[in-house]
Amino acid sequence: MCMAIPGKIIKIEDDEATIEYPGEQRTAKIVEGEFSIGDYVFVSAQIIVQKLSEEEALASLKEWENAA
């Protein structure tokens, strides 16, 4: 089972996105799919693997906060 924290895309340059997480930013590759600035995503092994709705992402982030 994988436990992932959703992040928000804040920058896209070519096939690489900058993802903002609570307290940090990281980069991830866009291998397939259409993504835009403001999209919430899950990343695995520095590759974007799933886009989430804002509602799903915020609910997940709230659960992470409650678990901490």
CHARMM internal coordinates of N, CA and C (Angstrom, degrees):
IC EDIT
DIST 1 N 1 CA 1.4423
DIST 1 CA 1 C 1.5235
ANGL 1 N 1 CA 1 C 108.77
DIST 1 C 2 N 1.3045
ANGL 1 CA 1 C 2 N 116.13
DIHE 1 N 1 CA 1 C 2 N 139.11
DIST 2 N 2 CA 1.4586
ANGL 1 C 2 N 2 CA 121.84
DIHE 1 CA 1 C 2 N 2 CA -178.99
DIST 2 CA 2 C 1.5248
ANGL 2 N 2 CA 2 C 109.57
DIHE 1 C 2 N 2 CA 2 C -108.28
DIST 2 C 3 N 1.3027
ANGL 2 CA 2 C 3 N 115.93
DIHE 2 N 2 CA 2 C 3 N 132.31
DIST 3 N 3 CA 1.4587
ANGL 2 C 3 N 3 CA 121.24
DIHE 2 CA 2 C 3 N 3 CA 176.55
DIST 3 CA 3 C 1.5212
ANGL 3 N 3 CA 3 C 107.04
DIHE 2 C 3 N 3 CA 3 C -107.75
DIST 3 C 4 N 1.3146
ANGL 3 CA 3 C 4 N 117.24
DIHE 3 N 3 CA 3 C 4 N 113.15
DIST 4 N 4 CA 1.4582
ANGL 3 C 4 N 4 CA 120.61
DIHE 3 CA 3 C 4 N 4 CA -176.30
DIST 4 CA 4 C 1.5217
ANGL 4 N 4 CA 4 C 110.39
DIHE 3 C 4 N 4 CA 4 C -122.47
DIST 4 C 5 N 1.3085
ANGL 4 CA 4 C 5 N 115.11
DIHE 4 N 4 CA 4 C 5 N 144.77
DIST 5 N 5 CA 1.4567
ANGL 4 C 5 N 5 CA 121.86
DIHE 4 CA 4 C 5 N 5 CA 174.66
DIST 5 CA 5 C 1.5211
ANGL 5 N 5 CA 5 C 107.23
DIHE 4 C 5 N 5 CA 5 C -100.06
DIST 5 C 6 N 1.3240
ANGL 5 CA 5 C 6 N 118.27
DIHE 5 N 5 CA 5 C 6 N 128.70
DIST 6 N 6 CA 1.4599
ANGL 5 C 6 N 6 CA 119.03
DIHE 5 CA 5 C 6 N 6 CA 178.57
DIST 6 CA 6 C 1.5224
ANGL 6 N 6 CA 6 C 110.83
DIHE 5 C 6 N 6 CA 6 C -70.66
DIST 6 C 7 N 1.3239
ANGL 6 CA 6 C 7 N 114.76
DIHE 6 N 6 CA 6 C 7 N 146.74
DIST 7 N 7 CA 1.4485
ANGL 6 C 7 N 7 CA 121.16
DIHE 6 CA 6 C 7 N 7 CA 176.04
DIST 7 CA 7 C 1.5138
ANGL 7 N 7 CA 7 C 109.80
DIHE 6 C 7 N 7 CA 7 C -126.65
DIST 7 C 8 N 1.3262
ANGL 7 CA 7 C 8 N 115.83
DIHE 7 N 7 CA 7 C 8 N 163.58
DIST 8 N 8 CA 1.4637
ANGL 7 C 8 N 8 CA 121.91
DIHE 7 CA 7 C 8 N 8 CA -177.91
DIST 8 CA 8 C 1.5254
ANGL 8 N 8 CA 8 C 109.28
DIHE 7 C 8 N 8 CA 8 C -110.97
DIST 8 C 9 N 1.3282
ANGL 8 CA 8 C 9 N 116.44
DIHE 8 N 8 CA 8 C 9 N 129.92
DIST 9 N 9 CA 1.4654
ANGL 8 C 9 N 9 CA 120.51
DIHE 8 CA 8 C 9 N 9 CA 178.37
DIST 9 CA 9 C 1.5263
ANGL 9 N 9 CA 9 C 108.69
DIHE 8 C 9 N 9 CA 9 C -71.18
DIST 9 C 10 N 1.3375
ANGL 9 CA 9 C 10 N 115.70
DIHE 9 N 9 CA 9 C 10 N 125.34
DIST 10 N 10 CA 1.4652
ANGL 9 C 10 N 10 CA 119.96
DIHE 9 CA 9 C 10 N 10 CA 179.30
DIST 10 CA 10 C 1.5279
ANGL 10 N 10 CA 10 C 112.37
DIHE 9 C 10 N 10 CA 10 C -114.75
DIST 10 C 11 N 1.3394
ANGL 10 CA 10 C 11 N 116.73
DIHE 10 N 10 CA 10 C 11 N -11.56
DIST 11 N 11 CA 1.4648
ANGL 10 C 11 N 11 CA 120.13
DIHE 10 CA 10 C 11 N 11 CA -179.91
DIST 11 CA 11 C 1.5226
ANGL 11 N 11 CA 11 C 108.40
DIHE 10 C 11 N 11 CA 11 C -157.95
DIST 11 C 12 N 1.3332
ANGL 11 CA 11 C 12 N 116.31
DIHE 11 N 11 CA 11 C 12 N 140.74
DIST 12 N 12 CA 1.4618
ANGL 11 C 12 N 12 CA 121.23
DIHE 11 CA 11 C 12 N 12 CA 174.55
DIST 12 CA 12 C 1.5214
ANGL 12 N 12 CA 12 C 107.91
DIHE 11 C 12 N 12 CA 12 C -130.48
DIST 12 C 13 N 1.3249
ANGL 12 CA 12 C 13 N 115.01
DIHE 12 N 12 CA 12 C 13 N 128.69
DIST 13 N 13 CA 1.4608
ANGL 12 C 13 N 13 CA 120.96
DIHE 12 CA 12 C 13 N 13 CA 177.13
DIST 13 CA 13 C 1.5201
ANGL 13 N 13 CA 13 C 107.80
DIHE 12 C 13 N 13 CA 13 C -137.98
DIST 13 C 14 N 1.3345
ANGL 13 CA 13 C 14 N 115.89
DIHE 13 N 13 CA 13 C 14 N 113.57
DIST 14 N 14 CA 1.4615
ANGL 13 C 14 N 14 CA 122.35
DIHE 13 CA 13 C 14 N 14 CA -175.44
DIST 14 CA 14 C 1.5293
ANGL 14 N 14 CA 14 C 109.35
DIHE 13 C 14 N 14 CA 14 C 57.17
DIST 14 C 15 N 1.3221
ANGL 14 CA 14 C 15 N 117.73
DIHE 14 N 14 CA 14 C 15 N -120.07
DIST 15 N 15 CA 1.4710
ANGL 14 C 15 N 15 CA 120.66
DIHE 14 CA 14 C 15 N 15 CA -177.97
DIST 15 CA 15 C 1.5305
ANGL 15 N 15 CA 15 C 112.03
DIHE 14 C 15 N 15 CA 15 C -105.06
DIST 15 C 16 N 1.3226
ANGL 15 CA 15 C 16 N 116.60
DIHE 15 N 15 CA 15 C 16 N 25.50
DIST 16 N 16 CA 1.4591
ANGL 15 C 16 N 16 CA 120.84
DIHE 15 CA 15 C 16 N 16 CA -178.76
DIST 16 CA 16 C 1.5273
ANGL 16 N 16 CA 16 C 110.17
DIHE 15 C 16 N 16 CA 16 C -129.24
DIST 16 C 17 N 1.3242
ANGL 16 CA 16 C 17 N 115.78
DIHE 16 N 16 CA 16 C 17 N 136.03
DIST 17 N 17 CA 1.4599
ANGL 16 C 17 N 17 CA 121.57
DIHE 16 CA 16 C 17 N 17 CA 179.13
DIST 17 CA 17 C 1.5226
ANGL 17 N 17 CA 17 C 109.86
DIHE 16 C 17 N 17 CA 17 C -117.76
DIST 17 C 18 N 1.3182
ANGL 17 CA 17 C 18 N 115.60
DIHE 17 N 17 CA 17 C 18 N 144.86
DIST 18 N 18 CA 1.4559
ANGL 17 C 18 N 18 CA 121.30
DIHE 17 CA 17 C 18 N 18 CA 171.00
DIST 18 CA 18 C 1.5192
ANGL 18 N 18 CA 18 C 106.63
DIHE 17 C 18 N 18 CA 18 C -95.93
DIST 18 C 19 N 1.3243
ANGL 18 CA 18 C 19 N 115.22
DIHE 18 N 18 CA 18 C 19 N 125.16
DIST 19 N 19 CA 1.4565
ANGL 18 C 19 N 19 CA 122.14
DIHE 18 CA 18 C 19 N 19 CA -175.66
DIST 19 CA 19 C 1.5246
ANGL 19 N 19 CA 19 C 108.81
DIHE 18 C 19 N 19 CA 19 C -110.80
DIST 19 C 20 N 1.3373
ANGL 19 CA 19 C 20 N 115.98
DIHE 19 N 19 CA 19 C 20 N 131.10
DIST 20 N 20 CA 1.4612
ANGL 19 C 20 N 20 CA 121.06
DIHE 19 CA 19 C 20 N 20 CA 177.75
DIST 20 CA 20 C 1.5246
ANGL 20 N 20 CA 20 C 109.20
DIHE 19 C 20 N 20 CA 20 C -99.27
DIST 20 C 21 N 1.3251
ANGL 20 CA 20 C 21 N 114.37
DIHE 20 N 20 CA 20 C 21 N 126.21
DIST 21 N 21 CA 1.4612
ANGL 20 C 21 N 21 CA 123.03
DIHE 20 CA 20 C 21 N 21 CA 176.07
DIST 21 CA 21 C 1.5210
ANGL 21 N 21 CA 21 C 107.70
DIHE 20 C 21 N 21 CA 21 C -115.93
DIST 21 C 22 N 1.3160
ANGL 21 CA 21 C 22 N 118.25
DIHE 21 N 21 CA 21 C 22 N 166.08
DIST 22 N 22 CA 1.4628
ANGL 21 C 22 N 22 CA 118.75
DIHE 21 CA 21 C 22 N 22 CA 174.69
DIST 22 CA 22 C 1.5366
ANGL 22 N 22 CA 22 C 110.25
DIHE 21 C 22 N 22 CA 22 C -57.72
DIST 22 C 23 N 1.3087
ANGL 22 CA 22 C 23 N 116.81
DIHE 22 N 22 CA 22 C 23 N 113.02
DIST 23 N 23 CA 1.4542
ANGL 22 C 23 N 23 CA 121.36
DIHE 22 CA 22 C 23 N 23 CA 175.90
DIST 23 CA 23 C 1.5119
ANGL 23 N 23 CA 23 C 117.30
DIHE 22 C 23 N 23 CA 23 C 88.04
DIST 23 C 24 N 1.3364
ANGL 23 CA 23 C 24 N 119.27
DIHE 23 N 23 CA 23 C 24 N -2.88
DIST 24 N 24 CA 1.4648
ANGL 23 C 24 N 24 CA 119.40
DIHE 23 CA 23 C 24 N 24 CA -179.97
DIST 24 CA 24 C 1.5291
ANGL 24 N 24 CA 24 C 111.88
DIHE 23 C 24 N 24 CA 24 C -162.88
DIST 24 C 25 N 1.3402
ANGL 24 CA 24 C 25 N 114.48
DIHE 24 N 24 CA 24 C 25 N 167.28
DIST 25 N 25 CA 1.4581
ANGL 24 C 25 N 25 CA 121.87
DIHE 24 CA 24 C 25 N 25 CA 174.44
DIST 25 CA 25 C 1.5189
ANGL 25 N 25 CA 25 C 108.30
DIHE 24 C 25 N 25 CA 25 C -126.53
DIST 25 C 26 N 1.3381
ANGL 25 CA 25 C 26 N 115.42
DIHE 25 N 25 CA 25 C 26 N 144.52
DIST 26 N 26 CA 1.4627
ANGL 25 C 26 N 26 CA 121.53
DIHE 25 CA 25 C 26 N 26 CA 177.07
DIST 26 CA 26 C 1.5229
ANGL 26 N 26 CA 26 C 108.77
DIHE 25 C 26 N 26 CA 26 C -140.16
DIST 26 C 27 N 1.3291
ANGL 26 CA 26 C 27 N 116.29
DIHE 26 N 26 CA 26 C 27 N 163.53
DIST 27 N 27 CA 1.4577
ANGL 26 C 27 N 27 CA 120.12
DIHE 26 CA 26 C 27 N 27 CA 176.14
DIST 27 CA 27 C 1.5240
ANGL 27 N 27 CA 27 C 109.64
DIHE 26 C 27 N 27 CA 27 C -107.30
DIST 27 C 28 N 1.3350
ANGL 27 CA 27 C 28 N 114.66
DIHE 27 N 27 CA 27 C 28 N 153.02
DIST 28 N 28 CA 1.4612
ANGL 27 C 28 N 28 CA 121.10
DIHE 27 CA 27 C 28 N 28 CA 179.11
DIST 28 CA 28 C 1.5222
ANGL 28 N 28 CA 28 C 108.69
DIHE 27 C 28 N 28 CA 28 C -147.01
DIST 28 C 29 N 1.3164
ANGL 28 CA 28 C 29 N 115.71
DIHE 28 N 28 CA 28 C 29 N 149.71
DIST 29 N 29 CA 1.4632
ANGL 28 C 29 N 29 CA 122.02
DIHE 28 CA 28 C 29 N 29 CA 179.22
DIST 29 CA 29 C 1.5224
ANGL 29 N 29 CA 29 C 110.62
DIHE 28 C 29 N 29 CA 29 C -81.87
DIST 29 C 30 N 1.3290
ANGL 29 CA 29 C 30 N 115.44
DIHE 29 N 29 CA 29 C 30 N 143.12
DIST 30 N 30 CA 1.4594
ANGL 29 C 30 N 30 CA 122.43
DIHE 29 CA 29 C 30 N 30 CA 170.94
DIST 30 CA 30 C 1.5206
ANGL 30 N 30 CA 30 C 105.87
DIHE 29 C 30 N 30 CA 30 C -99.63
DIST 30 C 31 N 1.3239
ANGL 30 CA 30 C 31 N 116.85
DIHE 30 N 30 CA 30 C 31 N 107.32
DIST 31 N 31 CA 1.4613
ANGL 30 C 31 N 31 CA 121.61
DIHE 30 CA 30 C 31 N 31 CA -177.14
DIST 31 CA 31 C 1.5216
ANGL 31 N 31 CA 31 C 110.66
DIHE 30 C 31 N 31 CA 31 C -92.69
DIST 31 C 32 N 1.3304
ANGL 31 CA 31 C 32 N 116.50
DIHE 31 N 31 CA 31 C 32 N -43.18
DIST 32 N 32 CA 1.4616
ANGL 31 C 32 N 32 CA 120.29
DIHE 31 CA 31 C 32 N 32 CA 176.69
DIST 32 CA 32 C 1.5159
ANGL 32 N 32 CA 32 C 109.32
DIHE 31 C 32 N 32 CA 32 C -151.75
DIST 32 C 33 N 1.3109
ANGL 32 CA 32 C 33 N 116.35
DIHE 32 N 32 CA 32 C 33 N 155.19
DIST 33 N 33 CA 1.4586
ANGL 32 C 33 N 33 CA 121.47
DIHE 32 CA 32 C 33 N 33 CA 179.59
DIST 33 CA 33 C 1.5141
ANGL 33 N 33 CA 33 C 111.51
DIHE 32 C 33 N 33 CA 33 C 102.09
DIST 33 C 34 N 1.3171
ANGL 33 CA 33 C 34 N 114.25
DIHE 33 N 33 CA 33 C 34 N 166.79
DIST 34 N 34 CA 1.4614
ANGL 33 C 34 N 34 CA 122.16
DIHE 33 CA 33 C 34 N 34 CA 179.17
DIST 34 CA 34 C 1.5207
ANGL 34 N 34 CA 34 C 108.92
DIHE 33 C 34 N 34 CA 34 C -106.60
DIST 34 C 35 N 1.3124
ANGL 34 CA 34 C 35 N 116.56
DIHE 34 N 34 CA 34 C 35 N 126.44
DIST 35 N 35 CA 1.4526
ANGL 34 C 35 N 35 CA 122.03
DIHE 34 CA 34 C 35 N 35 CA -179.52
DIST 35 CA 35 C 1.5155
ANGL 35 N 35 CA 35 C 109.33
DIHE 34 C 35 N 35 CA 35 C -132.14
DIST 35 C 36 N 1.3214
ANGL 35 CA 35 C 36 N 115.73
DIHE 35 N 35 CA 35 C 36 N 150.34
DIST 36 N 36 CA 1.4559
ANGL 35 C 36 N 36 CA 122.40
DIHE 35 CA 35 C 36 N 36 CA -179.53
DIST 36 CA 36 C 1.5228
ANGL 36 N 36 CA 36 C 109.44
DIHE 35 C 36 N 36 CA 36 C -131.94
DIST 36 C 37 N 1.3195
ANGL 36 CA 36 C 37 N 115.44
DIHE 36 N 36 CA 36 C 37 N 159.77
DIST 37 N 37 CA 1.4565
ANGL 36 C 37 N 37 CA 120.28
DIHE 36 CA 36 C 37 N 37 CA 173.74
DIST 37 CA 37 C 1.5273
ANGL 37 N 37 CA 37 C 107.45
DIHE 36 C 37 N 37 CA 37 C -59.60
DIST 37 C 38 N 1.3164
ANGL 37 CA 37 C 38 N 116.10
DIHE 37 N 37 CA 37 C 38 N 133.80
DIST 38 N 38 CA 1.4566
ANGL 37 C 38 N 38 CA 121.80
DIHE 37 CA 37 C 38 N 38 CA -178.39
DIST 38 CA 38 C 1.5165
ANGL 38 N 38 CA 38 C 113.93
DIHE 37 C 38 N 38 CA 38 C 100.51
DIST 38 C 39 N 1.3501
ANGL 38 CA 38 C 39 N 117.15
DIHE 38 N 38 CA 38 C 39 N -14.67
DIST 39 N 39 CA 1.4645
ANGL 38 C 39 N 39 CA 120.19
DIHE 38 CA 38 C 39 N 39 CA 177.55
DIST 39 CA 39 C 1.5236
ANGL 39 N 39 CA 39 C 110.14
DIHE 38 C 39 N 39 CA 39 C -69.89
DIST 39 C 40 N 1.3267
ANGL 39 CA 39 C 40 N 115.90
DIHE 39 N 39 CA 39 C 40 N 144.47
DIST 40 N 40 CA 1.4599
ANGL 39 C 40 N 40 CA 122.25
DIHE 39 CA 39 C 40 N 40 CA 172.56
DIST 40 CA 40 C 1.5216
ANGL 40 N 40 CA 40 C 108.22
DIHE 39 C 40 N 40 CA 40 C -96.57
DIST 40 C 41 N 1.3340
ANGL 40 CA 40 C 41 N 115.97
DIHE 40 N 40 CA 40 C 41 N 136.99
DIST 41 N 41 CA 1.4616
ANGL 40 C 41 N 41 CA 120.53
DIHE 40 CA 40 C 41 N 41 CA -174.73
DIST 41 CA 41 C 1.5263
ANGL 41 N 41 CA 41 C 111.32
DIHE 40 C 41 N 41 CA 41 C -141.44
DIST 41 C 42 N 1.3361
ANGL 41 CA 41 C 42 N 113.90
DIHE 41 N 41 CA 41 C 42 N 160.26
DIST 42 N 42 CA 1.4588
ANGL 41 C 42 N 42 CA 121.90
DIHE 41 CA 41 C 42 N 42 CA 166.70
DIST 42 CA 42 C 1.5198
ANGL 42 N 42 CA 42 C 106.91
DIHE 41 C 42 N 42 CA 42 C -104.07
DIST 42 C 43 N 1.3345
ANGL 42 CA 42 C 43 N 116.20
DIHE 42 N 42 CA 42 C 43 N 142.62
DIST 43 N 43 CA 1.4578
ANGL 42 C 43 N 43 CA 122.78
DIHE 42 CA 42 C 43 N 43 CA -179.87
DIST 43 CA 43 C 1.5208
ANGL 43 N 43 CA 43 C 108.22
DIHE 42 C 43 N 43 CA 43 C -124.04
DIST 43 C 44 N 1.3295
ANGL 43 CA 43 C 44 N 116.18
DIHE 43 N 43 CA 43 C 44 N 138.81
DIST 44 N 44 CA 1.4603
ANGL 43 C 44 N 44 CA 122.26
DIHE 43 CA 43 C 44 N 44 CA 174.37
DIST 44 CA 44 C 1.5184
ANGL 44 N 44 CA 44 C 107.63
DIHE 43 C 44 N 44 CA 44 C -136.32
DIST 44 C 45 N 1.3153
ANGL 44 CA 44 C 45 N 116.98
DIHE 44 N 44 CA 44 C 45 N 129.78
DIST 45 N 45 CA 1.4681
ANGL 44 C 45 N 45 CA 122.71
DIHE 44 CA 44 C 45 N 45 CA 179.89
DIST 45 CA 45 C 1.5275
ANGL 45 N 45 CA 45 C 111.18
DIHE 44 C 45 N 45 CA 45 C 53.76
DIST 45 C 46 N 1.3166
ANGL 45 CA 45 C 46 N 116.72
DIHE 45 N 45 CA 45 C 46 N 41.25
DIST 46 N 46 CA 1.4625
ANGL 45 C 46 N 46 CA 125.00
DIHE 45 CA 45 C 46 N 46 CA 178.02
DIST 46 CA 46 C 1.5293
ANGL 46 N 46 CA 46 C 113.35
DIHE 45 C 46 N 46 CA 46 C 62.26
DIST 46 C 47 N 1.3376
ANGL 46 CA 46 C 47 N 116.94
DIHE 46 N 46 CA 46 C 47 N 26.64
DIST 47 N 47 CA 1.4660
ANGL 46 C 47 N 47 CA 122.86
DIHE 46 CA 46 C 47 N 47 CA 176.26
DIST 47 CA 47 C 1.5252
ANGL 47 N 47 CA 47 C 107.76
DIHE 46 C 47 N 47 CA 47 C -127.46
DIST 47 C 48 N 1.3364
ANGL 47 CA 47 C 48 N 116.61
DIHE 47 N 47 CA 47 C 48 N 132.84
DIST 48 N 48 CA 1.4626
ANGL 47 C 48 N 48 CA 119.94
DIHE 47 CA 47 C 48 N 48 CA 175.74
DIST 48 CA 48 C 1.5182
ANGL 48 N 48 CA 48 C 107.90
DIHE 47 C 48 N 48 CA 48 C -68.96
DIST 48 C 49 N 1.3332
ANGL 48 CA 48 C 49 N 116.38
DIHE 48 N 48 CA 48 C 49 N 124.45
DIST 49 N 49 CA 1.4648
ANGL 48 C 49 N 49 CA 120.53
DIHE 48 CA 48 C 49 N 49 CA -176.14
DIST 49 CA 49 C 1.5240
ANGL 49 N 49 CA 49 C 113.56
DIHE 48 C 49 N 49 CA 49 C -113.59
DIST 49 C 50 N 1.3294
ANGL 49 CA 49 C 50 N 118.00
DIHE 49 N 49 CA 49 C 50 N -17.35
DIST 50 N 50 CA 1.4617
ANGL 49 C 50 N 50 CA 118.79
DIHE 49 CA 49 C 50 N 50 CA -177.68
DIST 50 CA 50 C 1.5214
ANGL 50 N 50 CA 50 C 110.63
DIHE 49 C 50 N 50 CA 50 C -159.65
DIST 50 C 51 N 1.3344
ANGL 50 CA 50 C 51 N 115.62
DIHE 50 N 50 CA 50 C 51 N 139.26
DIST 51 N 51 CA 1.4571
ANGL 50 C 51 N 51 CA 121.68
DIHE 50 CA 50 C 51 N 51 CA 172.04
DIST 51 CA 51 C 1.5275
ANGL 51 N 51 CA 51 C 108.01
DIHE 50 C 51 N 51 CA 51 C -97.57
DIST 51 C 52 N 1.3268
ANGL 51 CA 51 C 52 N 116.41
DIHE 51 N 51 CA 51 C 52 N 140.47
DIST 52 N 52 CA 1.4619
ANGL 51 C 52 N 52 CA 121.89
DIHE 51 CA 51 C 52 N 52 CA 179.03
DIST 52 CA 52 C 1.5236
ANGL 52 N 52 CA 52 C 109.50
DIHE 51 C 52 N 52 CA 52 C -118.50
DIST 52 C 53 N 1.3180
ANGL 52 CA 52 C 53 N 115.57
DIHE 52 N 52 CA 52 C 53 N 155.06
DIST 53 N 53 CA 1.4599
ANGL 52 C 53 N 53 CA 118.83
DIHE 52 CA 52 C 53 N 53 CA 170.87
DIST 53 CA 53 C 1.5285
ANGL 53 N 53 CA 53 C 107.33
DIHE 52 C 53 N 53 CA 53 C -71.19
DIST 53 C 54 N 1.3145
ANGL 53 CA 53 C 54 N 116.20
DIHE 53 N 53 CA 53 C 54 N 158.32
DIST 54 N 54 CA 1.4648
ANGL 53 C 54 N 54 CA 119.79
DIHE 53 CA 53 C 54 N 54 CA 178.19
DIST 54 CA 54 C 1.5297
ANGL 54 N 54 CA 54 C 109.94
DIHE 53 C 54 N 54 CA 54 C -59.97
DIST 54 C 55 N 1.3258
ANGL 54 CA 54 C 55 N 116.43
DIHE 54 N 54 CA 54 C 55 N -38.87
DIST 55 N 55 CA 1.4669
ANGL 54 C 55 N 55 CA 121.07
DIHE 54 CA 54 C 55 N 55 CA 179.61
DIST 55 CA 55 C 1.5317
ANGL 55 N 55 CA 55 C 111.10
DIHE 54 C 55 N 55 CA 55 C -60.66
DIST 55 C 56 N 1.3423
ANGL 55 CA 55 C 56 N 116.86
DIHE 55 N 55 CA 55 C 56 N -46.32
DIST 56 N 56 CA 1.4692
ANGL 55 C 56 N 56 CA 120.85
DIHE 55 CA 55 C 56 N 56 CA 179.02
DIST 56 CA 56 C 1.5242
ANGL 56 N 56 CA 56 C 111.02
DIHE 55 C 56 N 56 CA 56 C -62.52
DIST 56 C 57 N 1.3392
ANGL 56 CA 56 C 57 N 115.71
DIHE 56 N 56 CA 56 C 57 N -44.57
DIST 57 N 57 CA 1.4618
ANGL 56 C 57 N 57 CA 120.35
DIHE 56 CA 56 C 57 N 57 CA -177.35
DIST 57 CA 57 C 1.5222
ANGL 57 N 57 CA 57 C 111.47
DIHE 56 C 57 N 57 CA 57 C -63.74
DIST 57 C 58 N 1.3279
ANGL 57 CA 57 C 58 N 116.82
DIHE 57 N 57 CA 57 C 58 N -45.87
DIST 58 N 58 CA 1.4630
ANGL 57 C 58 N 58 CA 119.65
DIHE 57 CA 57 C 58 N 58 CA -178.68
DIST 58 CA 58 C 1.5232
ANGL 58 N 58 CA 58 C 111.69
DIHE 57 C 58 N 58 CA 58 C -66.49
DIST 58 C 59 N 1.3268
ANGL 58 CA 58 C 59 N 117.38
DIHE 58 N 58 CA 58 C 59 N -36.13
DIST 59 N 59 CA 1.4683
ANGL 58 C 59 N 59 CA 120.63
DIHE 58 CA 58 C 59 N 59 CA 176.40
DIST 59 CA 59 C 1.5270
ANGL 59 N 59 CA 59 C 110.27
DIHE 58 C 59 N 59 CA 59 C -64.77
DIST 59 C 60 N 1.3289
ANGL 59 CA 59 C 60 N 116.81
DIHE 59 N 59 CA 59 C 60 N -41.83
DIST 60 N 60 CA 1.4609
ANGL 59 C 60 N 60 CA 120.96
DIHE 59 CA 59 C 60 N 60 CA 179.04
DIST 60 CA 60 C 1.5291
ANGL 60 N 60 CA 60 C 110.86
DIHE 59 C 60 N 60 CA 60 C -65.02
DIST 60 C 61 N 1.3367
ANGL 60 CA 60 C 61 N 116.74
DIHE 60 N 60 CA 60 C 61 N -43.90
DIST 61 N 61 CA 1.4637
ANGL 60 C 61 N 61 CA 120.35
DIHE 60 CA 60 C 61 N 61 CA 178.70
DIST 61 CA 61 C 1.5291
ANGL 61 N 61 CA 61 C 111.09
DIHE 60 C 61 N 61 CA 61 C -61.86
DIST 61 C 62 N 1.3232
ANGL 61 CA 61 C 62 N 116.72
DIHE 61 N 61 CA 61 C 62 N -38.09
DIST 62 N 62 CA 1.4671
ANGL 61 C 62 N 62 CA 120.23
DIHE 61 CA 61 C 62 N 62 CA 178.34
DIST 62 CA 62 C 1.5280
ANGL 62 N 62 CA 62 C 110.43
DIHE 61 C 62 N 62 CA 62 C -64.10
DIST 62 C 63 N 1.3384
ANGL 62 CA 62 C 63 N 117.03
DIHE 62 N 62 CA 62 C 63 N -40.83
DIST 63 N 63 CA 1.4670
ANGL 62 C 63 N 63 CA 120.10
DIHE 62 CA 62 C 63 N 63 CA 178.11
DIST 63 CA 63 C 1.5254
ANGL 63 N 63 CA 63 C 111.00
DIHE 62 C 63 N 63 CA 63 C -63.43
DIST 63 C 64 N 1.3466
ANGL 63 CA 63 C 64 N 116.90
DIHE 63 N 63 CA 63 C 64 N -40.24
DIST 64 N 64 CA 1.4655
ANGL 63 C 64 N 64 CA 120.07
DIHE 63 CA 63 C 64 N 64 CA 177.40
DIST 64 CA 64 C 1.5296
ANGL 64 N 64 CA 64 C 110.35
DIHE 63 C 64 N 64 CA 64 C -61.86
DIST 64 C 65 N 1.3401
ANGL 64 CA 64 C 65 N 116.80
DIHE 64 N 64 CA 64 C 65 N -42.18
DIST 65 N 65 CA 1.4691
ANGL 64 C 65 N 65 CA 120.45
DIHE 64 CA 64 C 65 N 65 CA 178.50
DIST 65 CA 65 C 1.5247
ANGL 65 N 65 CA 65 C 110.76
DIHE 64 C 65 N 65 CA 65 C -60.95
DIST 65 C 66 N 1.3313
ANGL 65 CA 65 C 66 N 116.33
DIHE 65 N 65 CA 65 C 66 N -43.61
DIST 66 N 66 CA 1.4639
ANGL 65 C 66 N 66 CA 120.48
DIHE 65 CA 65 C 66 N 66 CA -179.02
DIST 66 CA 66 C 1.5265
ANGL 66 N 66 CA 66 C 111.98
DIHE 65 C 66 N 66 CA 66 C -66.51
DIST 66 C 67 N 1.3212
ANGL 66 CA 66 C 67 N 117.23
DIHE 66 N 66 CA 66 C 67 N -29.65
DIST 67 N 67 CA 1.4646
ANGL 66 C 67 N 67 CA 121.59
DIHE 66 CA 66 C 67 N 67 CA -178.83
DIST 67 CA 67 C 1.5291
ANGL 67 N 67 CA 67 C 111.83
DIHE 66 C 67 N 67 CA 67 C -77.54
DIST 67 C 68 N 1.3260
ANGL 67 CA 67 C 68 N 116.19
DIHE 67 N 67 CA 67 C 68 N -22.82
DIST 68 N 68 CA 1.4737
ANGL 67 C 68 N 68 CA 119.99
DIHE 67 CA 67 C 68 N 68 CA -176.15
DIST 68 CA 68 C 1.5067
ANGL 68 N 68 CA 68 C 112.58
DIHE 67 C 68 N 68 CA 68 C -75.22
END
COOR INIT
IC SEED 1 N 1 CA 1 C
IC BUILD
